[in-house]
Amino acid sequence: MAKLLVEKSGPLKGTVKIKGAKNSVLKLMAASILADDSCTIESVPELLDVEVMATLLESLGLKVDYNRETEVIETYPAEDLKCEAPYDLIQKMRASFLVLGPLLAKKGIAKVSMPGGCAIGARPIDLHLKGFQALGAEVTLGHGYIEAKAEHGLVGSEIYLDFPSVGATENIMMAATMAKGQTLIQNAAKEPEIIDLANFLNEMGANVKGAGTDTIRINGVTSLKGAKHQTIPDRIIAATYMVAAAITKGDITIENVVSSHVKPVTAKLREMGVTVEDEDDRIRVYTDGPLKAVDVTTLPYPGFPTDAQAQFMALLAISEGTSVISETVFENRFRHVAEINRMGANVKIEGHSAVIQGVESLQGAQVKATDLRAGAALVLAGLVAEGITEIDEIYHIDRGYPQIEKDIVSLGGKIKRVEI
């Protein structure tokens, strides 16, 4: 166990380079199950979730070589691919549920424990299962497990998602790559990570078209080969450091970022009076003036990302005036409000919205990370709070930020990890 100690640090200044996207690389690793040959995935961040997914793939029979120095993972096909994903691994990370689609496509049967992950609200798997059933799979639930069977193979179908779920889009897309005929996913999620996965699948020999739009067409193929692929940059980590520049009145240049992926965050920062300059694969964020209150509504991509909501709340907590954040994606994503209020913020929850009255300053306190992004928000708040902020349960942060202390120290921030 460990905790983070964060001190008021003054303006953060310098350059930070963004690593590969956690929310993409985990799905790429799951997709490697489909390949008949070895796969190479580059720009892999060193994260707890990556370790869990690697262990899960090995439990299924794949061989996984993970070079942390070069940030490369190589996967090798299983001689005897197992079709059951164990409870202890699935419970550690929700994304591990994404092996169900590839296993079903490859083996015609898959048995996976009900998923775990951050407690940010209900993320029902019914859309995943609805998609598999539309492809001809027989799905049964019992004793904490989901079993899907397609003894004669999957068959392409037209699938409409009631909500543009990222996970369901990815799981169904992977399953459909080897289904007979054409699959049409309508009201599909449009996130950049969907496009990244589709590109990887196509490099493996799949026929996926329309990723990034609300309609994805997949023409099934009989087999997939190995491929080499570079993961896209992590847009949520980029957004976090954009907020870090604004909250500390600093000047940070963020390298290896796709500016179009963070457009909603850029727009809101500019609305607050922050200067954001983007050029090619870098963004510079700086300000030394007052921060204005703004209203934010989280939405599926290309709307404002729910994964940046907590970080923005920390920023709005010390901005002038009253802001409102409306959370439309997850119903339980305000668990960090109690923690940030312990630091002197003035945030009230009203239904699915949080009303934030800006205060002049925050105070260091003992707080806990209630989930991954909440933990990042508390780090940001600690950088501007008087005194020392002590953050417990930082294993949440370690799930998504490969080197948060190193990055912040390199920018002039005061933060250290202490083993308990």
C-alpha positions in Angstrom: 0.0 0.0 0.0 1.1 3.6 -0.7 -0.2 7.1 -0.6 0.6 10.4 -2.4 1.7 13.5 -0.5 1.0 16.6 -2.6 2.0 20.2 -1.7 1.1 23.6 -3.1 3.5 24.0 -5.9 3.1 27.2 -7.8 2.7 27.3 -11.6 3.6 24.1 -13.4 5.9 24.8 -16.4 7.6 22.6 -19.0 6.9 19.8 -21.4 5.2 16.4 -20.8 5.0 13.6 -23.4 1.8 11.5 -23.4 2.0 7.7 -23.6 -0.3 5.3 -25.3 -4.0 5.2 -24.3 -4.9 2.7 -21.6 -8.5 2.6 -23.0 -7.1 1.5 -26.3 -4.2 -0.8 -25.6 -6.3 -3.1 -23.4 -8.7 -3.7 -26.3 -5.8 -4.2 -28.7 -4.5 -6.9 -26.3 -7.9 -8.6 -26.2 -8.1 -8.5 -30.0 -4.8 -10.3 -30.3 -6.7 -13.5 -29.3 -8.1 -13.5 -32.8 -4.8 -13.7 -34.6 -3.2 -16.9 -35.9 0.2 -15.4 -35.7 2.1 -13.1 -33.2 1.0 -9.5 -32.7 3.2 -6.5 -31.7 1.6 -3.6 -29.9 3.7 -0.5 -29.4 3.4 2.6 -27.1 2.1 0.4 -24.2 1.9 2.4 -20.9 3.3 0.6 -17.8 0.1 0.3 -15.8 -1.5 -2.1 -13.4 -4.4 -2.7 -15.9 -2.0 -3.7 -18.6 -0.4 -6.2 -16.2 -3.8 -7.7 -15.4 -4.7 -8.0 -19.1 -1.4 -9.7 -19.8 -2.0 -12.2 -17.0 -5.5 -12.8 -18.3 -4.2 -13.6 -21.8 -1.6 -15.9 -20.4 -4.4 -17.7 -18.4 -6.1 -18.3 -21.7 -3.0 -19.9 -23.1 -1.4 -17.1 -25.0 2.2 -16.2 -24.5 2.9 -12.5 -23.7 6.2 -10.8 -23.8 6.0 -7.3 -22.2 9.1 -5.1 -22.6 8.5 -2.1 -20.2 11.6 -0.2 -21.4 10.6 -0.2 -25.0 6.9 -0.1 -24.2 6.2 -3.0 -26.5 4.0 -6.1 -26.0 4.2 -9.1 -28.2 1.5 -11.8 -28.0 1.8 -15.3 -29.4 -1.2 -17.6 -30.2 -2.2 -20.3 -27.7 -1.6 -23.9 -28.7 -4.7 -24.8 -26.8 -6.8 -21.6 -26.4 -8.9 -21.8 -23.2 -12.4 -20.4 -23.3 -13.0 -19.5 -19.7 -11.7 -16.2 -18.1 -11.4 -16.6 -14.3 -13.2 -14.5 -11.7 -10.2 -13.2 -9.9 -8.8 -11.5 -13.0 -12.1 -10.2 -14.5 -13.0 -8.6 -11.2 -9.9 -6.5 -11.1 -10.6 -4.7 -14.3 -13.8 -4.2 -16.3 -12.0 -4.1 -19.7 -11.1 -7.7 -19.3 -14.7 -8.5 -20.2 -13.6 -7.6 -23.7 -12.1 -11.0 -24.2 -15.6 -12.5 -24.5 -16.1 -11.3 -28.1 -12.7 -12.6 -29.4 -13.1 -15.9 -27.6 -16.6 -16.4 -29.0 -15.4 -15.6 -32.5 -12.3 -17.9 -32.3 -13.6 -20.8 -30.2 -17.4 -20.6 -30.7 -17.7 -20.6 -26.9 -16.7 -18.3 -24.1 -17.3 -18.3 -20.4 -16.5 -15.0 -18.6 -17.1 -13.8 -15.0 -19.3 -10.8 -14.5 -17.0 -7.7 -14.8 -15.6 -5.5 -12.0 -13.7 -2.2 -12.2 -14.2 1.3 -10.8 -17.4 1.9 -8.9 -18.6 4.8 -11.0 -22.0 3.5 -11.6 -23.9 0.9 -13.5 -22.3 -0.1 -16.8 -24.6 -2.8 -17.9 -23.4 -5.6 -20.2 -26.9 -6.2 -21.7 -25.9 -4.4 -24.9 -22.9 -6.7 -25.3 -25.1 -9.8 -24.8 -27.8 -8.4 -27.1 -25.2 -8.1 -29.8 -23.8 -11.6 -29.4 -27.4 -13.0 -29.5 -28.0 -11.1 -32.7 -25.0 -12.8 -34.1 -26.5 -16.2 -33.3 -24.9 -16.9 -29.9 -26.8 -18.6 -27.1 -26.2 -16.6 -23.9 -26.8 -18.0 -20.4 -26.1 -16.3 -17.0 -25.6 -18.1 -13.8 -23.4 -18.4 -10.7 -21.7 -15.1 -11.5 -20.6 -16.1 -15.0 -21.8 -15.4 -18.5 -21.5 -18.2 -21.1 -21.9 -17.6 -24.8 -22.1 -20.4 -27.4 -22.2 -20.4 -31.1 -21.6 -24.1 -32.0 -22.0 -23.5 -35.8 -20.3 -20.2 -35.8 -21.5 -16.6 -35.6 -23.6 -15.1 -38.4 -23.6 -11.5 -39.4 -26.6 -9.4 -38.4 -28.0 -5.9 -38.0 -27.5 -4.6 -34.5 -28.9 -1.4 -33.0 -27.3 -0.2 -29.7 -29.8 1.6 -27.4 -26.9 3.6 -26.2 -23.5 4.2 -28.0 -21.6 2.0 -25.5 -17.9 1.9 -26.2 -17.4 -1.5 -24.7 -20.4 -3.0 -26.5 -19.2 -1.5 -29.8 -15.7 -3.0 -29.3 -16.9 -6.4 -28.1 -19.4 -6.9 -30.9 -17.0 -5.5 -33.5 -14.3 -8.1 -32.5 -16.8 -10.9 -32.5 -18.2 -10.0 -35.9 -14.8 -10.0 -37.6 -15.1 -13.8 -38.1 -18.9 -14.1 -38.4 -20.4 -15.3 -41.7 -21.6 -12.4 -43.8 -22.0 -8.8 -42.9 -22.6 -7.2 -39.5 -24.0 -3.7 -39.2 -23.6 -1.9 -35.8 -25.9 1.1 -35.6 -25.7 3.9 -33.0 -22.1 2.7 -32.5 -19.7 4.6 -30.2 -17.5 7.0 -32.1 -14.5 7.3 -29.6 -11.0 7.5 -31.1 -10.3 4.2 -29.3 -12.9 2.5 -31.5 -11.0 3.7 -34.6 -7.7 2.5 -33.2 -9.2 -1.0 -32.6 -10.7 -1.1 -36.0 -7.4 -0.1 -37.6 -5.7 -2.9 -35.7 -8.3 -5.4 -36.8 -7.9 -4.3 -40.4 -4.2 -4.7 -40.2 -4.9 -8.3 -39.0 -6.9 -8.9 -42.2 -10.4 -8.0 -41.0 -12.8 -5.9 -43.0 -14.2 -3.1 -40.8 -15.5 0.1 -42.3 -17.1 3.2 -40.7 -15.4 3.2 -37.3 -15.7 6.7 -35.9 -19.2 7.1 -37.3 -22.4 5.8 -35.8 -22.6 3.0 -38.3 -19.9 0.3 -38.5 -19.9 -2.4 -41.2 -18.0 -5.6 -40.7 -17.7 -8.2 -43.4 -16.6 -11.5 -41.8 -13.4 -13.3 -42.7 -12.4 -16.9 -42.0 -9.1 -16.1 -40.2 -6.9 -13.2 -39.0 -3.2 -12.9 -39.1 -0.7 -11.2 -36.8 -0.1 -7.4 -37.0 2.1 -4.6 -35.7 0.4 -1.5 -34.4 1.1 1.7 -32.5 -1.4 2.7 -29.8 -2.9 6.2 -30.1 -2.0 8.7 -27.4 -4.0 8.9 -24.2 -6.5 11.8 -24.6 -7.6 11.6 -21.0 -4.1 12.0 -19.6 -3.5 14.8 -22.1 -6.7 16.5 -20.8 -5.5 16.0 -17.2 -2.3 17.9 -17.9 -4.2 20.6 -19.8 -6.2 21.1 -16.6 -3.0 21.0 -14.5 -1.7 24.0 -16.5 -4.9 25.9 -15.9 -5.4 25.2 -12.3 -1.8 26.1 -11.3 -1.7 29.2 -13.7 1.2 27.5 -15.4 2.5 26.9 -18.9 2.7 23.3 -20.1 3.4 22.0 -23.6 1.9 18.5 -24.1 3.6 16.4 -26.7 2.3 13.3 -28.6 -1.4 14.3 -28.5 -4.1 14.4 -31.2 -5.6 17.8 -30.8 -9.0 16.7 -32.3 -9.3 14.1 -29.5 -9.4 16.8 -26.8 -11.5 19.4 -28.6 -14.3 19.6 -25.9 -11.7 20.2 -23.2 -9.9 22.8 -25.3 -13.2 24.6 -25.9 -14.1 24.7 -22.2 -10.6 25.9 -21.2 -10.8 28.7 -23.7 -14.2 29.6 -22.4 -12.7 30.0 -19.0 -10.0 32.4 -20.2 -7.2 29.9 -20.7 -5.0 30.1 -23.7 -4.7 26.8 -25.7 -2.4 26.6 -28.8 -2.4 23.5 -30.8 0.1 22.6 -33.5 0.6 19.2 -35.2 1.0 16.7 -32.3 1.5 19.2 -29.5 -0.7 21.5 -27.4 0.5 24.4 -25.3 -1.8 25.5 -22.4 -1.1 28.6 -20.3 -2.7 31.3 -18.2 -2.0 33.8 -15.5 -5.3 35.5 -15.3 -8.6 34.7 -13.5 -10.6 31.6 -14.3 -14.2 32.1 -15.3 -17.0 29.7 -14.3 -18.5 27.5 -17.1 -21.1 24.9 -17.4 -20.1 21.4 -18.5 -22.3 18.5 -19.7 -20.6 15.1 -20.2 -21.6 13.2 -23.3 -20.4 10.3 -25.5 -17.6 11.3 -27.9 -17.3 13.8 -29.5 -18.9 15.5 -26.4 -17.1 16.4 -23.2 -15.6 13.2 -21.8 -16.9 11.8 -18.5 -13.3 10.7 -17.8 -12.3 14.4 -17.5 -15.2 15.5 -15.4 -13.6 15.1 -12.0 -10.4 16.9 -13.1 -12.5 19.8 -14.4 -14.5 19.9 -11.1 -11.2 20.6 -9.3 -10.5 23.5 -11.7 -14.0 24.9 -11.4 -13.7 24.7 -7.6 -11.3 27.6 -7.6 -12.8 29.6 -10.5 -14.8 32.8 -10.2 -18.6 32.3 -10.0 -20.9 29.4 -10.1 -20.5 26.4 -12.5 -22.7 23.4 -13.1 -21.5 20.0 -14.2 -24.2 17.7 -15.6 -23.2 14.0 -15.7 -25.2 12.1 -18.3 -23.0 9.1 -18.8 -22.6 7.5 -15.4 -25.0 8.0 -12.5 -22.5 7.5 -9.7 -19.6 9.6 -10.9 -19.8 12.3 -8.2 -18.2 10.2 -5.4 -15.2 12.5 -5.4 -17.4 15.5 -4.3 -17.2 14.6 -0.7 -13.4 14.4 -0.9 -12.9 17.7 -2.7 -15.3 19.4 -0.3 -13.0 18.1 2.5 -10.4 20.4 0.9 -12.7 23.4 1.2 -14.5 23.3 -2.1 -18.1 24.3 -2.2 -19.9 21.6 -4.4 -23.5 20.5 -4.0 -25.1 17.6 -5.8 -28.5 18.1 -7.3 -29.7 15.0 -9.1 -27.4 14.3 -12.0 -25.7 17.7 -11.6 -23.1 19.2 -9.4 -23.3 22.9 -8.6 -19.9 24.4 -7.9 -19.4 27.8 -6.2 -15.9 28.9 -6.7 -13.8 29.6 -3.6 -10.6 31.6 -3.3 -8.5 28.7 -2.1 -8.4 25.1 -1.1 -6.8 23.5 2.0 -4.7 20.4 2.1 -6.5 17.4 3.8 -6.5 13.7 4.1 -8.6 12.3 1.3 -9.0 9.1 -0.7 -9.2 8.3 -4.4 -12.6 6.9 -5.0 -11.9 5.9 -8.6 -9.2 6.5 -11.2 -10.2 10.0 -12.5 -11.2 11.1 -9.0 -7.7 10.3 -7.9 -6.2 12.5 -10.6 -8.6 15.3 -9.6 -7.4 15.2 -6.0 -3.8 15.4 -7.2 -4.7 18.5 -9.2 -6.5 20.1 -6.2 -3.5 19.3 -4.0 -1.2 21.2 -6.2 -3.0 24.5 -5.4 -4.2 23.7 -1.8 -2.6 25.3 1.2 -0.5 22.8 3.1 -0.2 19.1 2.4 -2.8 16.9 0.7 -2.5 13.2 1.6 -4.2 10.9 -0.9 -5.0 7.3 0.1 -6.2 4.4 -2.1 -3.9 5.5 -4.9 -4.0 2.1 -6.6 -6.9 3.6 -8.5 -4.6 6.3 -9.9 -2.0 3.6 -10.8 -4.6 2.0 -13.0 -4.5 4.8 -15.5 -1.5 7.2 -15.0 1.8 5.4 -15.6 4.1 8.1 -14.1 2.0 10.8 -12.6 4.6 11.7 -9.9 7.4 11.8 -12.4 5.5 14.0 -14.8 4.4 16.5 -12.2 7.9 16.7 -10.5 9.4 17.3 -14.0 7.0 20.3 -14.3 8.0 21.7 -11.0 5.3 20.2 -8.8 5.7 18.9 -5.3 4.5 15.4 -5.0 5.9 12.1 -3.6 4.8 8.6 -3.0 5.1 7.2 0.5 4.8 3.5 1.3 2.6 2.8 4.3 
